[in-house]
Amino acid sequence: MCKYFLNEKEKCIVRSKDGEIMRPSCIDDVILYHAYLGADSKEAQHLLKDIFHGEKVISKMVETLSKIPH
């Protein structure tokens, strides 16, 4: 099974299958959200996988939250 790892020092996501590296522009937000989910949780793994495959997770989160009436 392919896993994804967050390298905070290098500010990137690494895919275990082939060592490919991705450096998303929102990496600081990803690091915080990943920690919030729990680094070893299934949710955190799903987050990294989605981001690695081009999903705009942080952008979607901000968009959704901006629609909540204040």
Phi and psi in degrees as GROMACS dihedral restraints (atoms count N, CA, C in turn):
[ dihedral_restraints ]
;  ai    aj    ak    al  type     phi  dphi    fc
    3     4     5     6     1   -78.6    20    10
    4     5     6     7     1   133.4    20    10
    6     7     8     9     1  -120.7    20    10
    7     8     9    10     1   160.5    20    10
    9    10    11    12     1  -122.7    20    10
   10    11    12    13     1   138.4    20    10
   12    13    14    15     1  -125.0    20    10
   13    14    15    16     1   141.9    20    10
   15    16    17    18     1   -96.2    20    10
   16    17    18    19     1   121.6    20    10
   18    19    20    21     1  -105.6    20    10
   19    20    21    22     1    97.5    20    10
   21    22    23    24     1   -66.8    20    10
   22    23    24    25     1   -36.0    20    10
   24    25    26    27     1   -63.8    20    10
   25    26    27    28     1   -45.0    20    10
   27    28    29    30     1   -89.9    20    10
   28    29    30    31     1    -3.5    20    10
   30    31    32    33     1    52.3    20    10
   31    32    33    34     1    60.5    20    10
   33    34    35    36     1  -152.4    20    10
   34    35    36    37     1   168.2    20    10
   36    37    38    39     1  -112.3    20    10
   37    38    39    40     1   135.9    20    10
   39    40    41    42     1  -118.8    20    10
   40    41    42    43     1   131.8    20    10
   42    43    44    45     1   -91.5    20    10
   43    44    45    46     1   126.6    20    10
   45    46    47    48     1   -67.7    20    10
   46    47    48    49     1   -30.2    20    10
   48    49    50    51     1   -57.9    20    10
   49    50    51    52     1   -43.1    20    10
   51    52    53    54     1  -135.4    20    10
   52    53    54    55     1     2.8    20    10
   54    55    56    57     1    76.2    20    10
   55    56    57    58     1     8.6    20    10
   57    58    59    60     1   -62.1    20    10
   58    59    60    61     1   142.3    20    10
   60    61    62    63     1  -114.6    20    10
   61    62    63    64     1   140.6    20    10
   63    64    65    66     1  -128.7    20    10
   64    65    66    67     1   136.6    20    10
   66    67    68    69     1  -119.9    20    10
   67    68    69    70     1    86.9    20    10
   69    70    71    72     1   -69.1    20    10
   70    71    72    73     1   148.5    20    10
   72    73    74    75     1   -65.5    20    10
   73    74    75    76     1   -23.2    20    10
   75    76    77    78     1   -96.5    20    10
   76    77    78    79     1    25.2    20    10
   78    79    80    81     1   -56.8    20    10
   79    80    81    82     1   -35.0    20    10
   81    82    83    84     1   -64.5    20    10
   82    83    84    85     1   -39.4    20    10
   84    85    86    87     1   -68.8    20    10
   85    86    87    88     1   -37.8    20    10
   87    88    89    90     1   -62.7    20    10
   88    89    90    91     1   -43.0    20    10
   90    91    92    93     1   -58.9    20    10
   91    92    93    94     1   -45.3    20    10
   93    94    95    96     1   -66.3    20    10
   94    95    96    97     1   -44.9    20    10
   96    97    98    99     1   -65.9    20    10
   97    98    99   100     1   -39.8    20    10
   99   100   101   102     1   -60.5    20    10
  100   101   102   103     1   -43.4    20    10
  102   103   104   105     1   -65.8    20    10
  103   104   105   106     1   -40.0    20    10
  105   106   107   108     1   -61.3    20    10
  106   107   108   109     1   -41.4    20    10
  108   109   110   111     1   -71.6    20    10
  109   110   111   112     1   -23.0    20    10
  111   112   113   114     1    99.7    20    10
  112   113   114   115     1   110.2    20    10
  114   115   116   117     1   -51.8    20    10
  115   116   117   118     1   -30.7    20    10
  117   118   119   120     1  -100.7    20    10
  118   119   120   121     1     9.2    20    10
  120   121   122   123     1   -82.4    20    10
  121   122   123   124     1   160.4    20    10
  123   124   125   126     1   -63.9    20    10
  124   125   126   127     1   -35.1    20    10
  126   127   128   129     1   -63.8    20    10
  127   128   129   130     1   -41.6    20    10
  129   130   131   132     1   -65.5    20    10
  130   131   132   133     1   -39.8    20    10
  132   133   134   135     1   -64.5    20    10
  133   134   135   136     1   -41.5    20    10
  135   136   137   138     1   -64.2    20    10
  136   137   138   139     1   -40.0    20    10
  138   139   140   141     1   -57.7    20    10
  139   140   141   142     1   -50.9    20    10
  141   142   143   144     1   -63.6    20    10
  142   143   144   145     1   -40.7    20    10
  144   145   146   147     1   -61.8    20    10
  145   146   147   148     1   -47.6    20    10
  147   148   149   150     1   -60.1    20    10
  148   149   150   151     1   -44.9    20    10
  150   151   152   153     1   -64.9    20    10
  151   152   153   154     1   -42.2    20    10
  153   154   155   156     1   -60.6    20    10
  154   155   156   157     1   -32.8    20    10
  156   157   158   159     1   -92.5    20    10
  157   158   159   160     1    16.9    20    10
  159   160   161   162     1    93.6    20    10
  160   161   162   163     1     1.0    20    10
  162   163   164   165     1   -68.7    20    10
  163   164   165   166     1   134.4    20    10
  165   166   167   168     1   -91.0    20    10
  166   167   168   169     1    67.7    20    10
  168   169   170   171     1   -60.1    20    10
  169   170   171   172     1   -49.2    20    10
  171   172   173   174     1   -67.1    20    10
  172   173   174   175     1   -43.1    20    10
  174   175   176   177     1   -60.4    20    10
  175   176   177   178     1   -42.6    20    10
  177   178   179   180     1   -65.4    20    10
  178   179   180   181     1   -37.8    20    10
  180   181   182   183     1   -63.8    20    10
  181   182   183   184     1   -46.1    20    10
  183   184   185   186     1   -63.2    20    10
  184   185   186   187     1   -42.7    20    10
  186   187   188   189     1   -61.4    20    10
  187   188   189   190     1   -45.5    20    10
  189   190   191   192     1   -62.5    20    10
  190   191   192   193     1   -45.6    20    10
  192   193   194   195     1   -66.8    20    10
  193   194   195   196     1   -30.2    20    10
  195   196   197   198     1   -71.5    20    10
  196   197   198   199     1   -17.5    20    10
  198   199   200   201     1   -86.0    20    10
  199   200   201   202     1   -10.9    20    10
  201   202   203   204     1   -73.9    20    10
  202   203   204   205     1   125.2    20    10
  204   205   206   207     1   -63.4    20    10
  205   206   207   208     1   142.3    20    10
